[in-house]
Amino acid sequence: MEPSGVEEGFGAVADAFRRTLADPGEDAAAVAVVHQGRKVVDLVAGTDVVHRRPMPVDGLMMVASCSKGITATVLALLVEQGDLDPEERVAAYWPEFAAAGKGDVTVAMVASHTAGLPYPPLGTGLRGLDLHRGPAVTRALAGATPLWPPGTAMAYHPVTYGTLLDEIVRRATGRSVARHVRERIAEPLGVDMWMGLPENLVPRVVPGHWEDTSPMEPDDDATPEPGSYAAQRQAFLRENPPMDPDFSDADEVREHYAAERPAIGAITDARALATMYSALLEPVDGTRLIDDETLALVTRPRTDEVETLVESGTAGPDIRFGLGYQLASPGMPGFGPTTFGHTGAGGRLGIADPEHRVGFGYVCSLMRDIGPGGDPRWRALIDAVRRCL
């Protein structure tokens, strides 16, 4: 395992990481822990099976919906600086969004997956990445009718979370989420984190691959009740492009990695996730991202009192949200009830825990359905961290 970044007293985490490589099994993976603002665990191991090489020490991965936690951090920074009001109507920043009964939708509703726009409207004619980003899908979402009265129910918005918030952030600040990530998170903290990867860094990326079928593909064997949300979701997934590119097509790979997709497209590593989440709690090398008041605001539960529309998505049926961050639940148990952060399809995870003063990051290339009880790789590692604290 390299690098040998384990401080005294945290050897149990290295032992647990080594065991996960065999049981439940892993290809390439990395884990990092920042405790009280100091990095105490930084390990990589395994094999990049797509490129047939050991996991690089500086390897990067596309971290799927862990990207949403990075975008939530951008929102938290903008809220603290007064550039964005979570209780403001989206239409105050983006007037065209008021169409089709969305005039009272707030920024917080979009960030907490209660806005009623979990997918682009059907029949746009858009394909591939154009369904994930760009002016055409943004216009389609501005004109779309919500699937339920906004604010009354929650269903996970796998990609539109990022498409919508990116436009809101652009309208409010004149900059994209991707630019804020570089200027307000990655550069101040000195970490590897991009939404829209420079081409020269593509060789550092370790591709992910599914052990079985991606849960973001339609289940053609399922027969949901006609007219139900589950049936609507199946129809949307049939139009949705694959989560990952064809790794045998170099041009397609570069296009995917370069695309700015704030819900699913961040490319980063475990140490960057752990560092960012620790810096939400306290200074890391002199940099703290937000203060305690903002932290309390963005981690306040916003979905506990609304109906959850159950789906077979990667995060499980019990997900809870603050302002963009997932909150502790059986599907993301973390260190305890104060844990927040975000899961990523296949088993990626970035979280913070204010009680334990810890930031945690885990990335992997062998992807499995997380399921309602979380990923067993997380459980082993988090339990080991807790024993070391």
N, C-alpha and C positions, 0 to 999 in steps of 0.2 A: 504494500500500500504506500502511495506517495501523494503529496509530500508528508514527511513524518511530523506533522504539525499537531501534536497532542501535548498539552501542558501537564505537569505533574498533578495527579489527582483525577485526571480524566481518561485514564487508560481503559476504563470499563466501556467507554464509547467506542474506542478502537476495536476492542474485543467484540462488541455487538455488531459493529460494521463488518468485521471479518466474517462473522457467522451469517449475516444476511446474504453474503455473496453465494453461499451454498444453500441456505434455507431461509426464505423461500426461493432463493436463487436470483442472480443479477448478472448483467453483462457489464456495462460501464456505469459507475456511480460515483457520487461525491457527497460528503456531509461536512458541514461547518457549524460551529457553535461560537457565539460571541456572548460572554458573560460579564455583566457589569462593565460593558464597553470595551472588553479585552477579548481578542480572539483566543480561544482555548482549544478548539478542535478544528483541523483543516486537513481532510483526508480525501484522496481519490484512489480508485482501484478499478480493476476489471478490464474488459476488452470492448473496444469499439468494433462490433461485429460487421457493420456495414463497410467500414474502411479497413478492416483487418489489421488493427494496430492496438497497442495498449492504450488505455484511457490516458490522454495527455494531461500533464500537470496543469496546463493552462487551457484545458478543454472547456468549451462552451456548449450549452444546450438550449434549444428552444423549449421554454418551460410551460407552454400551454397556458392554462388559466392562472398560474402563479403570476402571470402578467397583470391580471386584474388587481392583485394586491399592490403592484408597482404603480398602476394607474390610480388606485385609491390613495397612495402616498402623494402623488402629484396633486390630487384634489385636496388632501389635507394641507399641503403647503400653500395652495392658492386660497383656501379658506382662512388660514391663519393670517395671511398677508392682506386679506380683504379684497382679493381679486375675484372671488366667487362666493356666492351666498347659497348654501345648500337648500334653504327654504324658498329661494326665489323661483319663479316660474321659468321654465326653460325658454319660453317665448320672449322673455325679457332680454335674453341674449341672442336668440335665434327666432325672429318673428315668424318665419315660415312654418315653424314647428306647431304653431297653434291650430293648424288645420285638423279637420276630422275629429273634433272634440277633445283635443289635447291642450287646450289653452291653460288649464290649471295644473298640468303636470309639472312637478318641481324637479330640480336637479337631484335632490335626495331620492326621489322615486326612481329616477333612472339608475342611480348608483346602487340602490337597494333591490333592484330587479322587480319592482312593483309597477313599472310604467305601462305594462301591457304590450310591449313590442319585442318579444323574445327572438323574433326572426324578421328578416326583411319580408315585405308582403309578397305573396305568391304571384307568379306571372310577370315579373319585371323583365324577363328576357335576359337578365344578367347571368353571367357564368363565371366560375372560377373565383379568383381573387377580387373581381369586381363586385361580388356579393359581400365582401368583407370590408372594403375600403374604397374611397373615391367619391367624386361628386354625384355620380348617378345613383348609387345606393343611398347616399345621404339625402338626396332629394326624395327618393322613394320612401324613406322612413319619415321624413317631414310630412309627407302627404298621407301616411298610413293611418288606418283606423285601429285603435287599440283592441286587443283580443278580450279585454275585460275592463271594467271601469278603473282607471288608474288609481293606485293607492289602496285598492280593496283586496288584492290577492298578490301572491308572489310566485313567479316561476322563473327559473334560471334563464338569463339572457346570455347564451354562450359567446356570441360574437358581437351582437348589437350593443351590448354594454359598452364596448370600446368604441364602436363606430359613432354612437350617440355622444358619449362623453368627449370624444376627440373634437367633434364639431362644436360642442358647448365650450370647451376650453379654447379652441381657436377663436370663437366669437368673443369670448370674454377677455382674452389676453393677446390675441394676435399671433400666438405660437401654438404649435401642435403639442400633443402629449409627449411625443417622441423627443421633441426639443427640450421640453421641461425635464424629462428623465435625464438627459445628458447634462443639462446646465444646473439642475437643482438637486440631483441625487448622485449620479455616477461620478461627475467631476469633483464635487466637494468631498465625497467619501473615498475617491480614488479606487473605484471598483469597475469591473467589466460588466456593463449593462447597456443594452441597446434595444430600441424598437426601430428596426430598419438598420440592418447590419452592413457596415462598409464591406465592399467586395473583397478587400485584401484580408479580411478576417475569416472568410468562409472556411478555409482549411482547418481552422481550430474547432469547428462545430462537430459534435458527435451526434449523429442522427438517432432519433428514437424509433423503435419498432414495436408493434403490438404482438404480444404473445398469442392472443386470440383476435377477435374482431373488435375494432374500435367502437366504444359505446356511442360515438357521435355518428354512427352510420345507422340507417333505418333498419328496424327489425321486421323483415318481410313476413316472418312467421307469426308475428303478433297481430291480433285482431281487436284493436281498441274499439270502444263503443263509438259509432258514427256521431260526429258533432262534438265529441269530447275534446279536451285539450290534448290528450294523448294522441288522438287521431290527427289533429291539426299538426302536432309536432312531427309525426311521421311524414306528413306531406312536405313540411318545410325541410326536413333532413334529406328528402330525395332531391331537392334542388341545391342543397348545400354542397360546396366543393369538399374534397377530402381535407382532413386536418393537416396532413403532411404532403410534401411534394413526392414525385417519383425520383428516388435518389439515383437512378441511373441516367437521369436527364440533367446535366449540369446547368443548363440555362434555366430550367424550371426551379432547381434548387436555389440558384442565385436570386431569382425573382421572388420566391417565397421568403427568403431570409432578408431581402431588402424591403419587403412590404411593411408599412407601419400599421400594425394591427394591435391596438392597445389592450384588447381582451385576451388575445391568445398568442401574440407573435414576439414577445420579449425573448431575447437571447442573452443569457447570462450564466452565472455559475452559483454553486452553493454558498461560497464565501461572500458573494455580493448580496445574496438574499439575506443571509444571517446578519451581515453588517448593516444593511438598510433597516432591517427590523429592530436591531439593537439601537440604532440611532434615532428611532422614534421614541425610545424610552429614556435615553441619556446620551451624553456626548461620547462619540467614538473618535479617538484622535483629535479631540477638540471640536468636533462637529455634531450638533444635535439638530434634527430636522424640524421638529415641532415641540411646542411646550405642553405642559400637563393639561391645561385647559382645552387645547385643541385635541389632544389625545382622547380625553373624556368625551368630547363631542363626536368624534368620528367613530368611536367604538361603542356608542350608545346603541342598543338594539332598536332596529327599525322594522323588523318583520315578525316579531313574536306574536303580535296581535292580529295578523291578517291570515287569510286562508293560504295554504301552500298547495299549489297544483302539482301533484306528484308526477314525476317523470322518471325515466330510466337513465338520466344523465349521470355524468361521471362523479358528481359531488354527492350523490345520494339524496334521499327524499327529506332529510331532516335539516337541511342547510338553514343557517340564520345569517343575517347581515346587519352590519352597521352602515356607515357611509362608504360602501364599496368593499370593505373588509368582511371576510367571513368571520363569524364568531364561533366560539367553542360549541361543539355538538358531537354526538356519537360519530358522525362522519369525519370530523376534524377535532378529535379530543384534545390534542395538544398537551400542555402541562397542567391544565386545570381550567376553572371557569373563566379566568380573565384572559385566556389565550385568544389572540386574533391573528389574522393573516390571510392566506389563501392556498387552497389545494390546486394542483394542476393535473390534468388528465394523465393517467398512466402511473401516477405515484409520486409526482413532484410535490414539494411542500416548502413554503416559506412562512414562518410564524414568529410572533413575539409574545412574551409573557411578562406583564409588568410585575406580577408578584414574585417571580423567580429572577427577574432582571436578565432575561436571556433572549437572544435572537437565534433562530435555528433555520438552516437551509439544507435541503436534500434534493438532489437531482439524479435521474436514472435514465438509462436508455432502453431497458426492458420494461415495457409498459403493460400494466394490468388494470382491469376495472377496479377502482378504489372500493366501491361498495359502501353500504350504509354503516359499516363498523370501522371505516378507515383502512389504511394499508398496513399489513403486519410489519413491513420494514420500518415504518415510522414508529410503531409501538415499541419495538425492540430498542431503537435508538433513543427515543424520548425517555423511556424508562431508565436507560443507562445514564443519560444526562442527569435526570432527576436524582439518581443515586449519588452522583458526583458533586452535586451542589451543596 
